Amino acid sequence: MLYVLPARDTVIFPGVLVPIFVGRPSTLKAIEIAATAEKRRIFVAAQKNPEEENPGPADVYDVGTVCEMLQMIRMPDGTMKLLLEGKERKRCRAYVLQDSMLTADLVSVPSGYVDDDRLEALRQEVLREFEGYVTYHPRLPAELIQPVSAIKDPGLAADMIAAHMTLDVQRKQSLLECFRVDSRLELLLKYLISETEMLKLGREIHSKVQKEIDQNQREYFLREQLKAIQEELKIDDSPEAQDLRDRAAKSELPDYVRSKVESELKRMSKTPSMSPEATVIRNYVEWLLDVPWLKKSEEQLDIGAAKKVLDANHYGLKRVKDRLLEYLAVRKLAGKSSRAQILCLVGPPGVGKTSLGKSVAQALGRRFVNFSLGGMRDEAEIRGHRRTYIGALPGRIVQKLKEAGCSNPVMLLDEVDKIGSDFRGDPASALLEVLDPEQNSHFTDHYLEVPVDLSDVLFITTANVSHTIPAPLLDRMDVIELSSYLPEEKYHIAKDHLLPRIYRESGLTKKDVVLSAPALKAVIADYSHESGVRELDRRLSTLFRKIARAALERKERDGAPRKVSVGVKDLAGYLGAPHRPDVRIPKEPQTGLSVGLAWTAAGGDVLIIEAVKMQGKGELQLTGNLGKVMQESAMTALGFIKSHWRKLTDQAEPKWGSVGLHLHVPEGAIPKDGPSAGITMAIALFSALSGAKFRPGCAMTGEISLRGDVLPIGGLREKTLAAKRYGIYNLFIPEANRADVEDMEPWIKQGVHYVFVSQAAQVLEETLEGGR
């Protein structure tokens, strides 16, 4: 039995001398008793928790080292300094607490038989790694390697190396608990390799940091010398600042911008060139110099030449062309005093809004730039980011001015109806300043921090619909509506504009391929059902790609190309079966059906509404993916019919409590909404209830009230074009829309018979036959 010395953060190995301080009263008492013994030995075991002040049997490890007390020195503060020499590792079978002192019942553990050659090989490998460890360790002297290498006993050598390594208590304890020498050497080798790699990495990091510090100190010293030389020679600028100053001298700048550049260059000359602030200043000054403040492209205000350019690039669009030519005329007569107009082109996709902006720039002789506002949610995209942010840039307006290289480009803002807003701001509000002629002469970008004159920029915006554009923004723009194209217009556009480009892109000429006029009209009628011409362009491109491939294969097979003529019957072989829309326009009188007209962002369309009467409890079932407004219109229509039944027909009034109605709008996968189908649903419901049949060749549009009034609607131009596209020429429209019809171009109204109605009873009288 030996007394126990619980050690904090210390593991003593056999053969190693270790000084240790003791302060616990119980431990001091145990040492004094052990010192009276013949061999003056004590058992040193590490504490599991170094914070434990009064460790018990469960608080110390079972394996420790029997040490001899070589020296004992009393300190003035009552503590004791011991010099211990490790003698032998032993395992404690049991700890016993006697008078607050721990005693241990110890047992020796045999190391087991190990092949001497294997031990020697492990010893040599450990010594090699230990040399590397000492080399990278900042506090171990190189002289330590020699005495350790001289130890021939593998176990003693392992203990000596472990004692000098900087390891935590747990890892040192794991080495102490290895009674087998080969296991101890293998574990020690693992720790040596790991610690050496960590020390090597630490030295590399330290060396790199030290090198950077030395480089910074050298640059600082040279910079101070350069500053002293510049002050002596009365030179204020660094080379970079001087280059920017030379650029500023050659640039055309307003006085307030030049003053800003000079002040920033003075700041830059006093700022260390390698500091982040110097980079921020340099980028800012470069942006100030890149903006074309006073550069303008020469404007062409020849009305005749402009008209030729517009006619050459676009077929039809007379109202739009007239409006643009009026703008040019005013610009030419009034000059700079004319107030800038903000044009907004509204129309379905594919009708030429973006390309029209390019043509305007070409007609004016100005440069053209554009960017899309669709999905934009960050106000900084318009106004720019403040310079305090890392990576800050000016807004898109200033960036596009730089891209144009002049202060009077034509700037197209695409998809203005699809601007969003979130926590980062409202881009539409930022555009108010840009598009307001009263304010945009001093537009302030957050990054530039100086006013930018946008009054010479011709802004053109585009949108598919105008009702989603914020009202204050719409109020600042002159809206020009572009209608859907008629088949005749699409034919001329394809013939004069699309086909020449497609011939070039496909590598074919008119000598190789002849597309007959009936075939081209068939492609328009059967393969592209849209308001614009994008789908038509894709279909024609597909046709010519297939022809090009067939011609090339034939040339490789036969050796000589043949001229290809494409007629109506040939289209199915190239483009497949015709893709006709599945809108079943009634050809004969039918019950429980009506034809309405709809207006969407893609243009006008025809809407078929079906209704059936059945046994029920007075319910109205609505299907077809109808929106809330359309559902309410159906309820209103049914309410009108119920309340005016006796005025509308001589038939007996149905027992509403036992009648069920189902109203359906086909193509249920497509969402539908809006109030203009009210009168159409009223006709379908009345037809189902009364048995009256809907006359073919008719279509209608209009909102209905509970009193039977037919209220005005929008999109009449597109709806008329849609009706003509489906061969419907008798249109019932609200009386309040008479002025819209009078404003339409004659070619749109040609062949159409408009019936202006103010009461739903008139529509019932004209569109239903029999059963009343």
Buried (B, 14 or more C-beta within 10 A) or exposed (E): EBBBBBBBEBBBBBBBEBEBEBEBEBBBBBBEBBBEEEEBBBBBBBBBEEEBEEBEBEBBBBBBBBBEBEEBEEEEEEEBEBBBBBBEBBBBEEBEEEEEBBBBEBEEEEBEEBEEEEBEBBBEBBBEBBBBBBBBBEEBEEEBBEEBBEBEEBBBBBBBBBBBBEBEBEBBBBBBBBBBBBBBBBBBBEBBBEBBEEBBEEBEEEEEEEEEEEEEEEEEEEBEEBBEEBEEEEEBBBEBBBEBBEBBEEBEBBEEBBEBBEEBBBBBBEBBBEEEEBEBBBBBBEBBBBBBBEBEBEBBBBEEBBBEBBEEBBBBBEBBBEBBBEBBBEBBEEEEEEEBBBBBBBBBBBBBBBEBBBBBBBBBBBBBBBBBBEEBBBBBBBBBBEBEEEEBBBBBBBBBBEBBBBBBBBBBBBBBBBBEBEEEBBBBBBBBBBBBBEBBBEBBBBBBEBBBBBBBBBBBBBBBBBEEBBEEBBEBBEBBBBBBBBEEBBBEBBBEBBBEEBBEEBEBEEEBBEBEEEBBBBBBBBBBBBBBBEBBBEBBBBBBBBBBEBBEEBEEEEEEEEEBEBEBEBBEEBBEEEEEEEBEEBEEBBBBBBBBBBBBBBBBBBBBBBBBBEEBEBEBEBEBBBEEBBBEBBBBBBBBBBEBBEEBBEBEEBEBEEBBBBBBBBBEEEEBBBBBBBBBBBBBBBBBBBBBBBBBBBBBBBBBBEEBBBBBBBBBBBBBBBBBBBEBBBBBBBBBBEEBBEEBEEEBBEEBEBBBBBBBBBBBEBBBEEBB
